[in-house]
Amino acid sequence: MAFDIEMIKKVYANMTSRVDAAREIVGRPLTLTEKILYSHLWDGVAKQAYGRGVDYVDFAPDRVACQDATAQMALLQFMHAGKKTVAVPTTVHCDHLILAKNGAEFDLAAANKQSKEVFDFLSSVSDKYGIGFWKPGSGIIHQIVLENYAFPGGLMIGTDSHTVNAGGLGMLAIGVGGADAVDVMSGMSWELKFPKLIGVKLTGKLSGWTAPKDVILKVADILTVKGGTGAIVEYFGEGATSMSCTGKGTICNMGAEIGATTSTFGYDESMRRYLSATGRQDVVDAADKVASYLTADPEVYADPATYFDQVIEINLSELEPHINGPFTPDRGTPVSKMKEEAAANGWPIKVEWGLIGSCTNSSYEDMARAASIVNQAVELGISPKAEFGINPGSEQIRYTIERDGIIATFEKMGTKVFTNACGPCIGQWDRAGADKGEKNTIVHSFNRNFSKRADGNPNTHAFVTSPEMVAALAISGRLDFNPITDTLINDNGEEVKLSAPYGDELPKKGFAVEDAGFQAPAADGSGVQIVVSETSDRLQLLAPFQPWDGKNISGAKLLIKAFGKCTTDHISMAGPWLRFRGHLDNISNNMLIGAVNAFTDKTNSVKNQLTGTYDAVPAVARAYKAAGVPSIVVGDHNYGEGSSREHAAMEPRFLGVQAVLVKSFARIHETNLKKQGLLGLTFANEADYDKIQEDDTINFTDLVDFAPGKPLTLEFVHADGTKDIILANHTYNEGQIGWFVAGSALNLIAAASVA
């Protein structure tokens, strides 16, 4: 459970020598991002690292973190790697498989019963392979990592896109697919295209109703959901140092929503305070000795345009509270503009639910500031107009805010306290009436608000805002309520006004907890038995994917041409499907069921070219697979945006899809496709997307010459016999082509273990 101070000291010793050498070779000052990356290169300070956004580079992460939904498939793969124990510190966190419905006590008990098989599997695999196990109810993975494992200057990967949350403590923490995690857990290097660098200079200081959440909501509005793709975002300036550590974590967390590889802040006093408050004064002592290495060189922040590929400047003193959405986290609306925006777009004004928590905003400070608004409402005699729910970030947070009376404050307004888990943020919410599909509005402090994500209702307009704004909007019951200027009518008919929120950054009495929920692994796990029933519908042992036969793929059928936004939620939905995350065959029944068919504008309905009839996407894919017919998927921009879930790559691979051809990829998904032995390709000419027809048969003409930097040629044969020759680019290097040839990256790891 505790941090490994000796490991951290070794990281710092390595960092000082590596950074000094890199600075000498590069011949210029370094950003914080460069310092961390150079100090974690697999084989020393390599010159290929200079090519930002161009070259793939091998790194050596310090640790791995997995959440239960993705850990199942990751650990099923690791079992095939032939290793006796994990090579780097690794933890598993049970936070996804807990449905929010009636409140923490009932919901946790129900989850422990319904998902006992999965939790027991994760517990036993963790025990066997030296992995720390955080039990259901212990908290959300990213909050627990921040409280226990994150440290300035470290490099961590995690099987969740919001692993980036740990950037609030000065780490480079990066979301990956399970296959990437298996590589690192097996003692291999981890590969990443050396990122471009975006610098965000924060001037001024937050005040009043504006919160750290508003910083990233503004950045998302500027960069959009794909503006950070291939880049790491580094925040700096007086505004950065004035914010709390957990506030920084919130900003880094939602960096996933702009497509950024990760985000980070330089080491400062707020991090010292947080580390000390969470029992890690030893880390502070070690970090202070190398403090200059844990932030950028002074010249960088003095002249950022010289050292970053892009620079954004935000004056926090002028920043307004933002309400982003609906249906996408990058559609930003300042609170002062919401009235006119909502009216112009026909958004439902009445707020039905206000939800606070998730890995984004579930810290002590978040809960305290939101509770201050609730407390005001109680004292002013205002009855809330919307329902209210909170998810504390960890058992330590829950225990502490209960001790300090914060939960009691929330409960005065009928707030439902859900389990210390993800809950509604990931669709694990049994919301009464959602099945009616009625048009409605909810506000939450989560990170994502894609259609159907929270409650499964495509007509739920979900808006992302800060915890304090969630509280204000839920109390008012109106999306267009501006607490800075507007008043409310209390239960006595009096006009009243809410004051700005307030709350302690850290608990005055310190954090406290009776049982944090951690289970240490066995000292020797060789005798631990892992049992997976052959009749289980939750877990399924994996069989290796077949290697490439060395021939051109021919006679492939178009499975679907997806139109518009196609996130990992569209490719492999969460919510009720989470229960099948450890069973590849069963989970594959949700493959691409949320994607919009470009030919019909319908979801989960595509043409089976073998029969001429329309059917569900998975059913058609299975029909092609049974007939020995390969298939391909065509998509739009930023394909695979969102979660790191590798199921979105494994399912197509399992159901016979050979290639995914799109206008552009989200970073993690492209890597996941490569790891599973699929061809992830992009149109050399985006206009060729329009040439794809519903009845197309596809032939690869030069796959036998697959090589780095060489585009592939695809022949699309239309139903009338005409053809279009389409050129497809790729980013495969020699090693990644090896994954394709072997059938998957895991096949290579397993073969090496046997050898």
N, C-alpha and C positions, 0 to 999 in steps of 0.2 A: 504493500500500500504506500509506504513512504517513498519519497524521492531518493534517488541514488546519488548522494553528494560526491562520491568518489568518481562516478561516471561523469558528472558535470565538471568536476575539476579537470579531468582528462580532456573534455571537450574544449575547455578554456585554454589549456596548455597548447593543444593542437591549433586552436584558433589564432593565438598570438604569433606562432611561427608561420603558419600558412598565410595569414593576412599580410604580415611583413614581406613575405616572399612575393605575394601577388601584387602588392603595391609597387614593389621594385620592378617586377616584370611589366606590369601595365604602364607604369610610369606616370601615374596620376592618382589623385585622391579617390577613395572608394566609398560607395554607398553602403548602408547597413546590409542591404540585400546581398550585394556582392561579397561582403565580408563573410556572411553566413554561408553562402554557396561555396565560395572558394575554400573555406575551412572544412567543408564536408565533401569535397571532391574525393572520389574513390581512389584515385591514384596520384595524388599530389596536385600541384598547381599547374593545370594543363592549359596550353595555349588555345585549345579549341573552345574554351569557355568564353573567349572574347566575343564570339559571334552571336550577339544577342538575337534571340528568336530564330536562329538558323540551325545551329548544331545541337544534336543530342549529346548529353553529357551524363556520365555515371556518377552517382552520389552515394554516400553512406549515411542514411538517416540514423538518428539516435534511438528512436523508439517507434512503436506501431500501436494504434488504438483502433478497435473495431466495435461497432454497435451490433446488437443481436440480430437484426434483420440481414445485414450484410455479412456478419461473422459466420453465419451458418455455411454459406457457400465458400467463403474464404477458408474456413477450417476444413471443410470437406475436401477442398483442393490441397491444403497443406498436408492432410493425411496421406496424399499420394506422393508427396515430395520425398519420402523416405528418411526424414530427419527424426532424431530422438528428442530434440527440444528446440525451442525457438532461439535464434542467434542474437536477437536484440530484445530488450524489455518490451513486452506486449501485454495489452489488457483487452478484455472483452466487457462490454457494458450493456446491460439489459434494460433498454429504454424505449424500444419501438413497439413491442408486442403487448402493450397495455392499453386497452380500450378505455377512453374517457366516456363515462355515462352517468353514474350515480354519485361519484365522489371517491376519494382516495381509498378509503378502507374497503369498500365493496369492490371497486374496480381492480385493485391489486390482488385481492383474494380470487376474483374471477380469472384474472390473467394467469396466476400461479396454477390454477386448476386446468384452464384451457390449453395453456402452452407448456405444461409440465414436461412433456416429452422433449421439447426444444430446449428449455432451460436446463434440463438434466444433461442433454447432449453437450451443450456449450460448457457446462460446468465440468463434465468429465474430460472433455477434450482439453480444456484449459488446465485441469489438474495433471493430465498426462504430459503435456508439452511445456510446462513451466510458464503458463500464462496467468496473469492476475485476473480474477473474475469478480465483477461487480454485479451483485444480485438485483433482481427486479425490485424497483422501489428505491434503489440507492441514488438514482438521479440520472440526469441527461449526460451523455458521454462528454460533451464539450465543456460543460460546467465542471464536471468531475476532473477532467484533464487540467483545466485552469486552476482548480483548487489543489491538485495533488502532484501533477507531473510536468506542466509547462515550465520553461525557464528561459531567460533571455539568451539569445544566441544559438538556441538548439534548432535542429532540423527533425521534424516528425512527419510521418505520413499516417493517414487514417482512412478507413473504408467508409467515409461519409464526406460529402462535399463541404460540410461545415466544420471540418477539422480545422479550417482556417481561423476559427475562433481564438486559438491559442496565440495568434499574432498580437493579441492584447497584452501578452507578457513578453513580447519581443522575440518570439520564435518565428521561424518559417515553418508553418504547419500546413500540409497540403493534402487535399482529398484525392484519393486514388480508388481504383477498382480492387477487388479482392486478389486478383492475380498479381498485381503489383505488390500488395502486402505479403503475399506468399513468397515472392522473391526475397524481400528483405528479411522476413521471418526465417527463411532458409539460409541466410548468410550471404546472399548475393547482393550485387549493387542494384541501385534503383535508377532508372533512366528517365531523364526529363530534358525536353528541349530548353536550352538555356534561354530564360525569359527576357523579354523587353522590360524596361523599368518605367513605371509611372510614378511621379512624385506629386503628392498632394500637400500643399503648404496651407496650414491652418493658422490664420491670424485672429486676433481678438480673443474673446472668451464667451462661452455659453452662459446664458442667463435667462431668467424668467421661465417661460414654457418650453424653451428650446433645449433639446437633449442630444446626447451623442448619436442617437438613432437618426436624427435629422441630418447629420453629416453624411451618412452613407445613403440616405434617401435622396439627398441632393446630388451626391456623386453618381448614383444610379440614374438619375434623371439626365445628367450630363453625358455619361458614357454609354448608356443603354445596356441591355442584357448581354451584349457581345463586345462592348467597347474595351473590356479589360482582357479579352482572350489573348493568351500567349504572353501575359505580362504579370509582374508582381507589383503591387501598389505599396509604396512606402510613404507614411504620413509623418509630417514634421512641422516644426514651428511652435510659437508660443501657445497657440491654441491646442496643439497636441499635448504639450507637457502639462497643460492646465486641467486635463480631463482625468477621470479615474481610470484605473486599470480595467475594470469591468466595462466601463464605457468604451474604452479602446477595443475590448473584445467584441462588443456589439458591432462596431464599425467593421472590424476585420471579418466577423462572421458573415455579414451580408456582402462581402466582397465576392462571394460565390455567385451572387445575383448579377454581377457585371461580367461574369466569365473569367475573372482574374484567377491566376494560378494560386495566389495567396496574397495576403496583405500583412503589414507589420508596422510597428512603432519602435523607436529607439528606447533604450533602457533609461528610466527616469525615476523620480521620487515616488510617483504613484505605484510603480511596480515594486519598489522597495517596501512601501506600506503594505501592499497586498501580499507579497511573499511573507513578510513578517507576521501579518495577521493570520495567515493560513499555516503557520508553524514551520516556515522555511527560512529562518534567519541565516542558516548556514549557506543557503544559496545567495542571499544578499551579500554575505561576507566574501564569498568567492567571486561574485559578479563585480563587486566594487573594486576588486584588484585589477580587473581587466575592463573597466567601465568604458574606456575610450574605444575599445574594440566592439562594444555592444551598441554603438550608434554610428552614424556616418561620420566621415572626416568633416571637420568644420567647414572646409572649403565647399563641400557639396551643398550644404544647406544655405550657404551664403550666395551661391550662384547655381541654383538647381537646374536651370535650362542647359547648362553645359554637361551635366552628368546624367540627366534622365532623358528618356526618349519623348516624354510628354510631361508637362507640368500643369497642374490645376491649382488655382488659389481660391480659398473660401474664407471669407471674413465671418467668423462665428458670431461676432457682435451684431451682424446684420442678418444672420440666418433666421428664417422663419420656421416654425414647426411645419412639417410636411405630412401629407396623407397620400400615400402612393397606391395607385390601382385605378380600376379593378382589373383583375385577370393577369396582371403583369407587374412585377415589382419596380419597374423603371419608369412608370408613368407618374411623374411627380406633380403634386399640386400643393402649393403653399396654402396654409389654413385660410388666409385672407382671400384666396381665390376660389375656395371650394364651393361657395354658394352659387356662383355663376357657372362653374364647370359642371356641377351636378345637374343644374337646370338645363344647361345646353346639351348634355349627353343623356338625359333621362335616367340618371342613376336613382335608385330608391333612396329617399332621404331618411326614412325611419331606420334607425339602427336596432337590430334585433338582439345582437350579442356583442359583448366586449370580452376579448380573451387576452390574458396577459401571461407570458411565460415563453416556453420553448427554449432552445439553446441560445437564442438571440438575446432575450431580455428576461432573465430569470435570476438575476443576482440580488444580493441584499439591497443594494442601492435602488435597483429597479422596483423592487417590491415596496420599499420604504417610500419612494417618491409617489408611486401610484396610490399607496395607502393614505398619503397626506391629502390627496384629493377626495378620496372616499370619506375620510374623517371630517373634512370640511363640509361635505354634503350632509353628513349625519347631523353635524352641529347646526347647519343652516336649515334643517328640516326638509331636505329634498329627498323624495323617493326616486330611486333610479328607474328610468324608462325602459332600459334594456336588461337582459339577463347578463350575468357576469360570471366569469370563470378564471381561475389562475392555476398554473402549473409551476410549483417551485422547482428550481434548477437541480437541487440535490437534497438529500436527507439532511445534510449539514445546514443548508439554507432554510429548509422547512422547520427544522428543530429550533434554529436561532430566531426566525421570525415569529414562531409560536411563542417562544420565551419572551420576546420583546413586545408582544401584544399586537403585532402587525396582522397576523391571521385573524385575531379577534376583531380588529377594525374592519377588515374585508367582510367578515361574516355578519356584521351589523347591517350590511346592505344585501344580505342573502347570497353572497358570493359562494359559488361552488368551488371547493378546493379539490382539484384533481391530483392524481398521483404525481410524484416526482418523475415525470417521464414526458415524452414528446407529445402524446395525445393528439388534440385537434390539429396541431401544426403539420402532421404527416397523414392526416385523414383517419387517424384512430379516434374517431369521435362518433358516438351513436347519438346524433342530434335528432331530437324528436321533431317529426314533421318534414325532415329533409327529403324524404322519399316522394313528397308531393310535388317537388320541382318548382316551387313558387319563387318568383322574383323577389329578392330581399337583399339587405345589406348587413354585413358584419364588419367589425373593426378588430384588428388584432396587432400584437407586437411581434408576430412571427417574421420569418424572412421571405416566405414564398406565398403567393396568392393566385396560383394558376387555377383555371377553371376546374371545378369539382374537387380540388385538393383537400379542403378542410372537411367538407361534409358530404361529398359526392353529388351535390346538386349543381348542375351547370349554370343555374340562374342565381346562385349566391354570389353577390358582388362583394368580394373580400378586399378590404383596404388595410394597408400596412402603415402603422404609425408608432409613436413611442408609447411606453406603458402609461405615462401620465395623461397623454392625449386619449388613449383608449378609455381610461377611467372617465375623463371629462365627456367624451362623446357618448359613452354608455349611460352615464348619469343623465345627460341631456336627452338622449334618445334620438339625436339628430346628427346626420353626417355633416351638415353645413354649420354646426355650432362652432363659433370661434370663442374660446374661453378668454382670450386676450381682450376682446371688446364686448362680447355679448353677455347678457344677464339671463337668469333663470327665474321661474316662478316656483316658490316652495309650496309645501303642502298647506300653508296658511294663506296662500294667495299673495305673498309678499315677493317683491322683486329683489333678488339676491345675486351676488357675483362671486365666482370662485377666484381665489388668490393663486399666485404661481405655486407650483409644487416645491416641496423641500424634502430632504431625506439624507440620512448619514451615508457617506461613501462606504464605511465599514462599521460594524456593530460596536458601540461604545464598550460593551461588556465582553467583546471578543466573540469569535465563533464557538459554537458548542454542538455536540452531537453525542448520543448514547451508542448507537450502532450505525456506522456509516454504510454498512452493507458490503464490505469487501471480504473476499475469500482468497487467501493465499494458495498457490499451487503446492502440490506435494513436492517434497525435497527430491524424491526419486519417483518419477511417474511411470517407470517401466512396467509396473504391475497393474496399472489402471486399465480397465477394460472399457472399450467404447462399443456400445450395442446400438445398432440401427435395425429396426424391424423391417423385413422385406414387405410387409403389408402396411407400413406406415404411409399416411397421406401427407405427412409434414416433413419427413426426412427421406432422402434417397442417396445412397452412395453413388458416386460419379463413375462413369465409364469414360475412358479417354476418347477425344474426338479423333476422327480418322485423318491421317496425314494426306497432304496433297498428292495426287497421282502423277504429277509432273506433266500433265497435258493441259491444253487450252480448255477452258470451260465452254461448253457449247450447248445449245438447246435450252438455255435457262429461260424461265418465264418471269415476267414482271409480277411480283406479288402485290405491291402497292406503290403508287406514286403519291406520297404524302404531301399535302399542301399546307403551307404556313407553319406556325409554331408547332414543333414536334419535340417536346421535352421527354426526359426519361419517364415522367408521369404518363405521357401518352404512349410510350413504348412498353413500359412495364409498370402498371399502376400499383400504388401502395394501398392504403386503406384495408379493406377486407382481404386483399391478396397477400398481405404481409404474412399470413399464416402458412403460405406455401413457399416461403423464401428458401427453405432447405430442401425442396423437392423440385428438381428441374423440370420433370415431365409435367407436373401439375401447374407450376407457375407459368409454364409456357402457354397455358390456355388464356393468358391475358396479353399475349404479344401483340402490340400495335393496335389494340382494340380502341384506343383513344385517338388514333391518328385520323385525320380527315382525308378521305379519298378524293384526290384532285379531279377525278372524272365525274363523281356523283355528289360531292359535298357531304357525303354521309360518313359516319364512323362505323368501324367494324363491319364493313360490307364491301367485299372485293370480288371481282370476277374470277371464277375458276375456269381457266382456259381449256381444261380437259373436258369440262361438261357444258360450258357456256352459261352456267348459273352463278348466282351471287350467294356468298356465304360469309361467315365470320373469318377474319384474317387468319387466326390460328388453324381453323378447319381447312382452309384452302392450302396453307403451308403444309399441313400434315398430308393432304391429298397428293401434293407434288412430291413430298418426301417418300411416300409409300410407292409412288410410281417411278421413283428413281430420277425425278426431274429436278434439277437445281433451280433456285429462284434468286432474284435480287430485289432489293428495296431501293427506291429513289426518294430523295427528300429535298427539303428547302434549305434555308439559311440556319445556321447555328443548331443544326440537328443534334439532338442528345443533350440539350441544355438542361441544367438542373442537377439532380442527385448524382452521386457517384455510382449508383447501383449497377453492378456489372451484369445483373440479370437481363438488362436491356441489350446486352451484347450476347450473353450466353443463350438466351431464348432463340433468337434468329439462327445462331449456329446450330443449336440442337434440332431446329425444325427445317434444316436444309438450305437456309439462305447462304449464298456464297459470297455476296458482295453488297455493300451499301454505298450508293452513289448519290452525293448530295452537293448542294452549292457551297456549304461550309459546315464544319463540325465544331461542337463544343469540345474543349481539350480532353477532359476525362473520358468522354464516350469514345472518341477516336482511338485513344490508347486501349480502352477496353476491347474494342473490336479487334485491334491488332493482336492483343494478348490471347484472344480466343480463336485465332487462326482465320479470321474473316478478312476480306479485302475492304478497307475503308478508303473510298475514292472521292475526289471532288471534280466537278465539271471544269475542264480547261476553259470552256466558254459557257458561262452561266445560262446564256440564252438557249443552249441545247436542252435544258430542262423541259422547254416547251415542245420539243420534238418527240418526247416520250409518249407513246400511245398505249391504250389500255390492253390491247391484244399482242403486245410486242414479245418477240422471242429474241434473246440476246446471246451473242457469241463473242467470246474474247478471241482476238486474232493473234496476239503476241504475248500472252501470259507466260509462255515457255521461256521468254527472254526477260522476265521480271527482274528488274535491277534498280538500285537507288538512283533517283533523279530522272528516270526514264518513264515518261507517261505510258499508260496502257491504252490500247485501241479496242473499242467495243463496237460491235455491229448490231444495230437495232433493226430487226426485220419486222415490218409491219404486216398487218393482216392482208393487205392488198398486194403483198409481194415486194413493195418498195422498201428501200433501206436508208438508214441514216448512220453514218460513221461518226462516232463520238469519241473524242479524246478525253481521257480521265487522268488527272494528276494524282500523285500520292506522296506521302512523306516517309515511306519505309526506308530504313537503313539496312545494312547487311544483316545485323542481328535480328531485326524485326521480320525481315524476309525469311529468316530461319524459323521464326515462330510459325509463319504461314506454311512453310514446307513441312514442318513437323506436325502440324495439325493444331498446335497451341503452344504457348510459352511453357505451360505446365508439363507438357509432354517432354520438352527438353530438360526441365529440372529433374523429372522422374528418371529420365534416361541417364543423366549425369550421376544421380544418386546410386543407381544400379551399377554403373561402371566403376 
